[in-house]
Amino acid sequence: MFEQFKGLFSNDIGIDLGTANSLVYVRDRGIVLREPSVVAIQAGTTNVLAVGEEAKRMLGRTPGNIVAIRPMKDGVIADFEVTESMLR
């Protein structure tokens, strides 16, 4: 009996951390978020200033105190701390 109601009270999601794009899928709603896998951080920290499309626009155009990076390389997490910050 419990199995019949379990799906009513849970939000099943899937997260695809791709090298180019990250996706969030929610059951019964499909893909709800598709953003570039790019993070802009304050240099020397993991302080996130921008994520996704906004951070992608900053690639190659940031002042010295801001770094725009792709934390995923060749399909694996290259910078765990920045990837964790991106997900928050």
C-alpha positions as a LaTeX table, in Angstrom:
\begin{tabular}{lrrr}
\hline
Residue & $x$ (\AA) & $y$ (\AA) & $z$ (\AA) \\
\hline
Met1 & 0.00 & 0.00 & 0.00 \\
Phe2 & 2.80 & 2.41 & 0.87 \\
Glu3 & 4.36 & 2.01 & $-2.59$ \\
Gln4 & 1.21 & 3.47 & $-4.20$ \\
Phe5 & 1.57 & 6.73 & $-2.27$ \\
Lys6 & 5.35 & 7.04 & $-2.16$ \\
Gly7 & 5.51 & 8.93 & $-5.47$ \\
Leu8 & 2.96 & 11.50 & $-4.30$ \\
Phe9 & 5.23 & 12.82 & $-1.56$ \\
Ser10 & 8.62 & 12.76 & $-3.26$ \\
Asn11 & 10.29 & 14.86 & $-5.92$ \\
Asp12 & 12.38 & 12.56 & $-8.08$ \\
Ile13 & 15.05 & 14.54 & $-9.88$ \\
Gly14 & 18.03 & 13.75 & $-12.04$ \\
Ile15 & 21.05 & 16.00 & $-12.50$ \\
Asp16 & 23.32 & 15.66 & $-15.53$ \\
Leu17 & 26.60 & 17.49 & $-15.00$ \\
Gly18 & 27.87 & 17.71 & $-18.54$ \\
Thr19 & 31.11 & 19.24 & $-19.73$ \\
Ala20 & 29.21 & 21.79 & $-21.86$ \\
Asn21 & 25.78 & 21.98 & $-20.17$ \\
Ser22 & 24.16 & 20.90 & $-16.92$ \\
Leu23 & 20.55 & 19.68 & $-16.88$ \\
Val24 & 18.00 & 19.13 & $-14.14$ \\
Tyr25 & 15.17 & 16.69 & $-14.87$ \\
Val26 & 12.07 & 16.37 & $-12.67$ \\
Arg27 & 9.79 & 13.38 & $-13.05$ \\
Asp28 & 6.51 & 14.23 & $-14.80$ \\
Arg29 & 7.84 & 17.69 & $-15.73$ \\
Gly30 & 10.83 & 16.87 & $-17.91$ \\
Ile31 & 13.92 & 19.06 & $-18.13$ \\
Val32 & 13.35 & 22.11 & $-15.93$ \\
Leu33 & 16.83 & 23.64 & $-16.15$ \\
Arg34 & 19.45 & 23.64 & $-18.91$ \\
Glu35 & 22.43 & 25.92 & $-18.32$ \\
Pro36 & 26.04 & 26.03 & $-19.49$ \\
Ser37 & 28.45 & 24.33 & $-17.06$ \\
Val38 & 30.34 & 27.53 & $-16.33$ \\
Val39 & 30.97 & 29.23 & $-13.00$ \\
Ala40 & 32.39 & 32.70 & $-12.29$ \\
Ile41 & 34.19 & 32.86 & $-8.96$ \\
Gln42 & 36.14 & 35.43 & $-7.03$ \\
Ala43 & 39.82 & 34.65 & $-7.68$ \\
Gly44 & 41.47 & 32.57 & $-4.97$ \\
Thr45 & 38.15 & 31.55 & $-3.39$ \\
Thr46 & 35.12 & 29.38 & $-4.10$ \\
Asn47 & 32.81 & 32.40 & $-3.74$ \\
Val48 & 30.40 & 32.03 & $-6.69$ \\
Leu49 & 29.52 & 35.27 & $-8.46$ \\
Ala50 & 27.61 & 33.86 & $-11.46$ \\
Val51 & 26.53 & 30.48 & $-12.85$ \\
Gly52 & 25.36 & 29.22 & $-16.21$ \\
Glu53 & 24.58 & 31.61 & $-19.05$ \\
Glu54 & 25.64 & 34.69 & $-17.08$ \\
Ala55 & 29.00 & 33.10 & $-16.24$ \\
Lys56 & 29.45 & 31.90 & $-19.84$ \\
Arg57 & 29.16 & 35.49 & $-21.07$ \\
Met58 & 32.06 & 36.32 & $-18.74$ \\
Leu59 & 34.47 & 33.75 & $-20.23$ \\
Gly60 & 37.60 & 35.58 & $-21.40$ \\
Arg61 & 36.17 & 38.95 & $-20.36$ \\
Thr62 & 36.67 & 39.13 & $-16.60$ \\
Pro63 & 38.81 & 41.51 & $-14.54$ \\
Gly64 & 41.74 & 40.04 & $-12.61$ \\
Asn65 & 39.74 & 39.41 & $-9.45$ \\
Ile66 & 37.10 & 37.23 & $-11.20$ \\
Val67 & 37.70 & 33.88 & $-12.89$ \\
Ala68 & 35.14 & 32.21 & $-15.18$ \\
Ile69 & 35.81 & 28.47 & $-15.42$ \\
Arg70 & 34.30 & 25.20 & $-16.57$ \\
Pro71 & 34.57 & 22.88 & $-13.55$ \\
Met72 & 33.89 & 19.78 & $-15.68$ \\
Lys73 & 36.64 & 18.52 & $-18.00$ \\
Asp74 & 36.36 & 15.56 & $-20.37$ \\
Gly75 & 33.19 & 14.33 & $-18.65$ \\
Val76 & 34.58 & 14.31 & $-15.10$ \\
Ile77 & 34.58 & 16.79 & $-12.24$ \\
Ala78 & 37.88 & 18.67 & $-12.49$ \\
Asp79 & 37.21 & 21.09 & $-9.63$ \\
Phe80 & 35.07 & 19.49 & $-6.94$ \\
Glu81 & 34.72 & 22.56 & $-4.69$ \\
Val82 & 33.57 & 24.82 & $-7.53$ \\
Thr83 & 31.18 & 22.15 & $-8.84$ \\
Glu84 & 29.70 & 21.79 & $-5.36$ \\
Ser85 & 29.27 & 25.57 & $-5.14$ \\
Met86 & 27.65 & 25.62 & $-8.60$ \\
Leu87 & 25.02 & 23.12 & $-7.46$ \\
Arg88 & 24.04 & 25.19 & $-4.46$ \\
\hline
\end{tabular}
